[in-house]
Amino acid sequence: MCEDFAAREQQIGEPHTQEDLAARGDRIVTAFEQTILAPLQHVEVPPEVAPQAAQLRVLARQQRDVLRGLADAGRAGDVTRVGQLSARNTTLNAQAGRIAHDLEADSCAS
């Protein structure tokens, strides 16, 4: 999942400016939904990792919402909101990465 998202994100191009974010944000949200969120919602999870999977599902929904907010803020030219949401996204990525590391999902832990 994470490798697929990273490949799609690389193909779309990482936004470096508000204009980039406005142009690419919706495509990044869609890629995240298709490669991370949807699979997490449908994967059958062994009972021994059910709590971590539940946490990842919550984090993925939060990340999707933040990515959507970033796209909206980029279109609106709201630089302050972009900064706030970028910081939140970094925090969510770190939280998800720690869980992925614990689950030995190395491609998602970095």
C-alpha positions in Angstrom: 0.0 0.0 0.0 2.6 2.5 1.0 4.9 1.7 -1.9 1.9 2.2 -4.3 1.0 5.5 -2.7 4.7 6.7 -2.8 4.9 5.8 -6.5 1.6 7.6 -7.3 2.7 10.6 -5.2 6.0 10.7 -7.1 4.2 10.5 -10.4 1.9 13.4 -9.4 4.8 15.4 -8.0 5.3 16.6 -4.5 3.9 20.1 -4.1 6.5 22.7 -3.0 4.4 25.8 -3.4 0.8 26.9 -2.7 0.3 26.8 -6.5 1.6 23.2 -6.7 -0.7 22.3 -3.8 -3.7 23.8 -5.6 -2.9 22.0 -8.8 -2.0 18.6 -7.3 -3.8 18.4 -4.0 -7.0 16.7 -5.1 -5.0 14.0 -7.1 -2.9 13.3 -4.0 -6.1 12.9 -1.9 -7.5 10.5 -4.4 -4.3 8.5 -4.5 -4.2 8.3 -0.7 -7.8 7.1 -0.6 -7.3 4.5 -3.3 -3.9 3.1 -2.0 -4.0 3.5 1.7 -7.5 4.3 3.1 -9.6 1.9 1.1 -7.3 -1.1 1.5 -7.1 -0.4 5.3 -10.9 -0.4 5.5 -11.2 -3.7 3.8 -8.2 -5.8 4.9 -8.9 -8.7 7.2 -6.7 -8.3 10.2 -5.4 -11.1 12.5 -6.8 -10.6 16.1 -3.3 -10.1 17.5 -2.8 -6.9 15.5 -6.4 -5.7 15.6 -5.7 -2.8 18.0 -2.9 -1.4 15.7 -5.0 -1.9 12.6 -7.8 0.1 14.3 -5.4 2.9 15.1 -4.1 2.9 11.6 -7.7 3.2 10.2 -8.3 6.2 12.4 -5.0 7.8 11.5 -5.7 7.2 7.8 -9.1 8.9 7.9 -7.4 11.8 9.7 -4.6 12.0 7.2 -7.2 11.9 4.3 -9.0 14.8 6.0 -5.8 16.8 6.4 -4.7 16.1 2.8 -8.1 17.3 1.6 -7.8 20.4 3.8 -4.4 21.1 2.4 -5.8 20.9 -1.2 -8.6 23.3 -0.2 -6.2 25.7 1.6 -3.8 25.6 -1.4 -6.7 26.6 -3.8 -7.7 29.4 -1.4 -4.2 30.7 -1.0 -4.4 30.3 2.8 -0.7 30.0 3.6 -1.3 30.0 7.4 -3.7 27.1 7.1 -1.3 25.2 4.8 1.4 25.5 7.4 -0.9 24.3 10.2 -2.1 21.4 8.2 1.4 20.5 7.0 2.5 20.3 10.6 -0.5 18.1 11.5 0.2 15.8 8.5 3.8 15.4 9.7 2.5 14.4 13.2 0.0 11.9 11.7 2.7 10.4 9.4 5.0 9.9 12.4 2.2 8.2 14.4 1.3 5.9 11.5 5.0 5.2 10.9 5.5 4.1 14.5 2.6 1.7 14.3 3.8 0.4 10.9 7.3 -0.1 12.4 5.8 -2.1 15.2 4.0 -4.2 12.7 7.2 -4.6 10.7 5.6 -2.9 7.6 8.9 -1.3 6.7 7.8 0.4 3.5 5.2 2.3 5.6 7.5 3.0 8.6 9.7 5.5 6.8 
